[in-house]
Structure formats: structure tokens, C-alpha cells
Amino acid sequence: MRIKPLLAATWVNIGLLFVTTAHAQNSNTIMVQVNKPVAEVQPAMWGVFFEDINLGADGGIYAELVKNRSFEFYQPLMGWKVTQSKFNEGSVLVMNRAEKNTANPRFIRITKDAAADTLSITNEGFRGMGIKKGLRYDFSVAYRQPAAGLTVLVELVSMAGKIIGGTTITPVVTANEVWSKAAASFTATDTSLKATLHIRFEGTGKIDLDMISLFPEDTWKKRPGGMRADMIQLLADMKPGFIRFPGGCVVEGHELSTRYQWKKTIGPVEERQLSINRWNSEFAHRPTPDYYQTFGLGFFEYFQLAEDIGASPLPILNCGMACQFNTAEVIPIDQLDPYVQDALDLIEFANGDVTTQWGKVRAQMGHSATFNLKMMGVGNENWGPQYVERLKIFSKAIKARYPDFKLVNSSGTDPNGERFDYLNSELRKMNADIIDEHYYRRPEWFLANAARYDNYPRNASKIFAGEYAAQSDHTVSIENKNNTETAIAEAAFMTGLERNAAVVNMASYAPLFAHIDGWQWTPDLIWVNNLQSYGTPNYYVQKLFSTNKGTNVVPALMDGKSISGQDSIYVSAVIDKNTGDVIVKLVNASDNPVSKIIELSGAKKFSATATLTLLKSNAAGDVNSFVHPDAVSPVTSATPVKGNKIAAVLPANSFSVYRVGMK
Ligand code: AHR
């Protein structure tokens, strides 16, 4: 609905309105009653959904710069190039010790017979390596050298072919085939968006190499082998209430053998068994044959990340079913036990004291304190009776041991239709704690469904809007854009989520990250290249809701009704008992400005000035980019409050957040 405003708002004509309409409600007045809280806003209401899609983990937040560092990709030398002055078939051999080391079977053996020859291997990184001038880089490698003879020269080479940093390693002789580790750091002399790593061998001899690694110094919290700080900072800035991980479809796997198994992602990184990423071959239109999961970023690191950014962890576990869009494999019921045990063990890993089997493992990894895990998802987008049958077994076992633990249950892939109706009814019969609903829909759907939860039952299962994003084109189209129109439609929908906080307890946009040269799915909240990251207009909408979450929903009414599309506007309001503010969120989804009076009631006094944070742009199609990362971003200003009234002018396609102090 796009309606032109009848009256341009100025303080003169709004003043007239004040005089003539006094305290009466009319369609120009939004009444916000701050002393009538209708529901609590859950502390974890607005969160983030992290999945290793679009190079989200490897090549993304996991700051490792070397791709295929332990030669475990299906093509063992994928990402590597061998260069030698004299062809020698055996100079670089891929060795397989599968029987001795199933988690990390492969390594390479370098043999160089003549000192005068040249031999090098080059790693291309994840679409190149982002290198910053003046920053320290930490190189490491596991090796065995039976006799002295080889020197290893490590060099970073820029896109222009210039050496921009390096170090030399003189390996010692390692006895009895025991692996040793060499590490050396150096400072980059220049910046390059897509550098490569050259490793040259001088002298003669043999050496075995594995786990060839390069990390920048400036990881998140400066943790060695850690995460990319700029990307994590964008998450931290959102102050998310929860972080859902590790997906998404990667939880399910293309087939059961490639499902996500958390136990394989903890402990020493060299013992974490690599797996193909199910997004590797998912879309013929966006093939990513080099997409694997090294699990350098594993469940311990996810819990630690949640703790770092003050978010409740929300792991999603495989329920004994592979992706139903792919193989749809299910594990027979009589073989489901190990899957259920994984769930129980994960709770112990997070919450068990250091004397428990899994609590001890956590402590050995450096975290004696518990991670305070309160909830878990069983299954991602699974559906059908086969899901319900398995879910019941999980629920029974988990609740028997942890009665207060909350379980998130899947309602499938879509917010309506037969699959949804079936699951919605079955899950409610089971008194599901939290039902996970997903919506990848056009902006019009989000506007039309802003009142979706107004009539959901209050005293039954709670809702997790677990994955949503407005699609400017259509789902899985590569034309989808993160533009103002989609962001505003999501903001409108989110006013409905907030208004219904009594039933909607959590929400997260999806997916979270995308690498500009390695994505499979769009739209995405945050876009990155090897050196930069920026938030989309949709990111700012999420951030504005999360950082203005408040503690209690209060009524915001026009003509006595909640505001969900009248005059193309969408409104919700909360009070924040911690700061003593009332926060009113208003979305104008039309192409024209709309003027309204916000009339506050229920407090003795309101501050004379409100803070207005406004997200708008000139055109609905506007986007952010690496060149203009803040083109569509919020601007904060002070605006007068006359007594208890604010003259709000809502620009076309805008999201306004008013924050007013109360006494
Ligand atoms: O967010 C991208 C994908 O969309 C998720 O992996 C899946 O759960 C959904 O279908």
C-alpha cells in the first residue's frame, strides 16, 4: 500500500492538530503507552545466524590465509602450484598415511637432488591473500627432515609480482620420523588484496611438510590462529543476543557422512578431520570446488566467540537426516543413539564441570569455566514424519537429563504450505519449546506478513524466526541485492516480531557473511573481500533493532489498533527499564514521506529532546559497497519533544528509531 500523505508535517500545522485534537486519537497520532508493558523482550531476542557458506568460515572469519594447508582436499594439490626448473616427477609427492592418522592422512614429500635446480610451491590463498603493509604475519609448518640439506624460503608475493615479506627456515634433522614444527614471523612491506605465498627450497635433500599455515597478527583479540577481527567486530557491534552456528544446511550435509560432527571440530587443529563443504557443489550456477571445512574454527571457538560478544550460544545439531534437497538419507532409528549421544555430550562439553568427560576436554582446550549453554537446535530445515520421529527421541533423551534445557525444532523450509502445516501441528502437539520458522521471500511478503504473529497463541510454543531475508529477485537468484527496499521490508516485519515478543523469542537474518569472490548465496548481511568488510542496509536494520532492544513491549496504537501497514507505516515500541527510555521504531515503506505525531503517555515527564536514529536513502534500490560502505547507514540527531509529543516526519523508504528519556 503506497499512499501519499495528505498533509506535510511542520510544527505549525502539527501545532494546529495538537490544539484541535487535544488527547483524541486519530490517524495522525501514534499513541505510545509507556506504563502498559504487554510483554518482556527476551535478552536473546535479536541474534545472528552463522553458517559456513559464501566462504564464511574458511576464507572468512577463520583468519588462516593458506588454502588446503594439509593437502586433504579431494585434489590434494588444489590451491597449490609446483614450479621447478628441471622436470622431476618425484620432486613433490603426496603421501598418505591413512592407517596411522585417519584425521590428517596426507602430507607432501619434497625431494631436491641438485642444488642448482629451483623448486618451489605456491599457495593461492582463498581468492588470494589479503596482506596489510606493516602488519606481522606468522608462518608455521609441520615437518620431518631425515638429514640436513634443505633451507626453506618463505615469501609473500603481491599481485604485481613484488616480494612484500618473507622469512627463512632452516629445518633441523628430525629423528625417528617424528614431526617437528617450525614457526617464524615477518612484517609485510606492502599491502596486497590478492597476494600469494611462495615457498622455495634451496640446497638438496628430502623434507616432509604438513599444516603449512600463515596467520595475520591482528586476529580478533590477537589470538594466535584466530579469527578475522574486522568481521567479528561487525558482529560485536550488533550486540547480538545469540549466535546460531554452524548452520544452516552444513549441519545436515549433502549426505550423512558429510554432516557436521562437532566432536571432529575440537582438540588440536591438526587432528580435526577435514570435510567437504556441502556448498562446494550445491549450485551449478555458483560452483565452488575448493570449498572445504578444515574446522580450524570448530565448536570450542564458536562457544568462545559467543562468550566474547556476549551472545548466548545456539548450536544446531544433525538429527539423523541429511539434507532433504540432496540425498535425504536418514539414519535408521535403531542406529540413532550416537547422534543423540552427540547432543548430550555437547551439553556436557559446554556446561559440565572439569571432572566430567567432556568438561575436561573443554578445560584442556583452555576454558575451565562453563559456556552456559541453555538451548540447542535439533535438525536444521528438516521435515516430514521421519523428522518428527527422530526429534521425539532426541527430545526425550535430552529432557530426561536436562529438564530445563530448551530445544529449537524445525518447521521446515517455508513459512506456509503442507510441510509447514504438518510440522506446526505435530510440534505443537509435542509442546515444542521453540519452533524455528524460515522466510526467504519477496519484500511484499514481509510487508504483508508484519502482523503474522498478532494472533499466534501466547501460552504455547515460542517462535524463533531463525532465517529470513527479503529477496529483491527470488530465492537463490544471483540477482538478489541487499538494497534499501529489502532492508525496509525486513524492518517493517521486525516491528511485528517485536510487538509480538510475547511469542517471538528470537530472530536472525540469514545468511550472515559473503565473500565477494567466493559466494554461493545472496543476499547476505555482511560482504567482505580479503581486506575489507561492510554492513549492508539490512545489517543496519538488524543492528538498530538489537541495540535498541529494550526490556518490555508497550502498546503503540493508531486509531486504537496496532500499526502494521496503515498509511504504509509499521510501528513498535519498547521501554528499557535499565536506561529509563522509551524507544519507538517506525518504518515508512512508501515512496513518499509520511508525517505523524508520536504521543507518549504514562510517565510523569519525558525528556525535552529525543535521539532520532534514521536509516534512509534516496532510492529504494540503493546499496552499500566496498567503495561506499556507508552509503545507506543510520544518522543520529536530536529532535524536540514538546511536552509528550514528537512531530515525526518519516522520509520515504525509511526506518526511524526515537529514543526518549522518561521520569
Ligand atoms: O541461509 C542459507 C540456507 O538457507 C541455509 O543453509 C538453509 O537453512 C536455508 O535453506
Residues whose N, C-alpha, C, O or C-beta is under 5 A from the ligand:
A	BS01	AHR	G248 C249 E381 A510 P511
